[in-house]
Amino acid sequence: MQLLKPVMAKVHPVTMEEIHHHKQKEQRLIDTLEPVLNQHRLIVDRKLVEQDYQSTQALASEQSLKYQLFYQMTRITKERGALAEYDRLDVLAMAVAYWTEQMARDVDQSIADERDRRLDSALKDFMGHVIGHQPKHDTWM
């Protein structure tokens, strides 16, 4: 990562974060992608499929398949070493994990905001009953 930082800084300034996994790669990929795929929530642009195919055409036909995302996706199993190459599938799994986490945070924040709104409303109602109706403007002037 330290070698990649200066190169990325020249191309496009981004923050970088290392990711360490402690789970078998095939199991990790399946655990991340399976729920999204089973619920039909992954949307893929047709251009990506075409680009995925075209990007490997310079390789020998047997080799080109191994590097294609959709080949990797359709061949993965929970067995160790199920895929010779899994680079593109790994990147997809990282993207899915990132967006799954982001959407969960948004939902959690929305729930907290609604809870706070209801609490404020309940407290205002309570205070209205305890001290009576308060005029909106000062009447002493």
Number of C-alpha atoms within 10 A of each C-alpha: 8 7 7 9 13 12 11 13 11 9 8 9 11 10 8 11 7 6 6 6 8 6 9 12 17 19 14 15 23 18 14 18 20 12 12 15 12 9 8 9 9 11 8 8 7 9 9 11 13 10 11 18 17 12 12 16 13 9 11 9 10 8 13 16 18 19 21 23 21 15 18 21 18 8 11 18 15 14 11 11 13 14 16 9 16 22 15 18 22 21 13 16 19 16 14 16 16 12 12 14 12 12 11 12 12 12 12 12 12 12 12 12 12 12 12 12 12 12 12 12 12 12 12 12 13 12 13 12 10 9 8 10 10 9 7 6 7 7 6 4 4
